Amino acid sequence: MANHLDSFFSAISDPTRRAVIERLVEGPAAVGELHAPHDIALPTFLKHIKVLEASGLVRTEKKGRVRVVHIEAAPLAEAEHWLTRQREIWEDRFDRLAALAERIERSQADDL
Amino acid sequence: MTCEFQTFDITRLIAARPETVFRLWTDARLKEEWFCWNGNGWTHDTYDADLIEGGFERVRFTHPEVGSFRYESHLFHVLPASRLIYGYTMLGNTGPISVSQATVAIEPAEGGAQATYTEQVVFLDGGDSLDTRLPGCVAVMDRMKDHAEASNDD
């Protein structure tokens, strides 16, 4: 689950990947069509697609000679729950904080 | 473009004195130990902090596939054993992803201390310059939400 949050951060931290996701929300598209509005070399653009694919935000499939990119809804639904994830991160942090505080407290009591 | 502000809080009862809990927020070595998350492939490369009023924190989190993010905070207010207020931003390669204000309230409680963390966050949509970045907010989030909800209807 945390990986989806990571993917979300990854996707929105890069303008090219963000633009790809915005476009894909409207429907699947061929790699060439996705690349057209971007003023970067195709190999560089393909790296962005690979990052999105590796993170599970998109999947690609070969249709004849064209590779079509689809958005994956599940990670996006996860991303929507960013606050839920933040809460989980903070629950974990408070677990560690409490354990550490209680350990320090006990060791200080032992020293007395 | 819409702007989205959200707030969440977490409260925890800790079997330790407020002074001890406070120390975990102001002793950099101790804070690094509980604050930095390592797991799911994430590690933190650096933790640099001076946790006093007017002080700062700088952390760099890295994932082998996702890349690096920087966490930078500034402590506005530090009241021993009872309160800290700080602002922080998460930065990606192109600039801030989110900006938050965080308030930590520590109070004596039955059996120890009660700590409450409240965060008010605003998401930024990124962009190539700070000028264009700050006014534009979470349009992408809204579209993702719409898309997720539409997918659920299928």
Interface residues (C-beta under 8 A of the other chain):
Chain A: A2 N3 D6 S7 F9 S10 I12 S13 D14 P15 R18 I21 E22 V25 V51 A54 S55 I71 A73 L76 A77 A79 E80 W82 L83 Q86 R87 I89 W90 E91 D92 R93 F94 R96 L97 A98 A99 L100 A101 E102 I104 E105 Q108
Chain B: Q6 F8 I10 R12 I14 A15 A16 R17 T20 V21 R23 L24 L30 E33 W34 F35 W37 G39 N40 G41 W42 H63 E65 V66 G67 F69 M90 G92 N93 T94 I97 G112 A113 A115 Y117 E119 V121 F123 D125 G126 G127 D128 A139 V140 M141 R143 M144 K145 D146 H147 A148 S151 N152
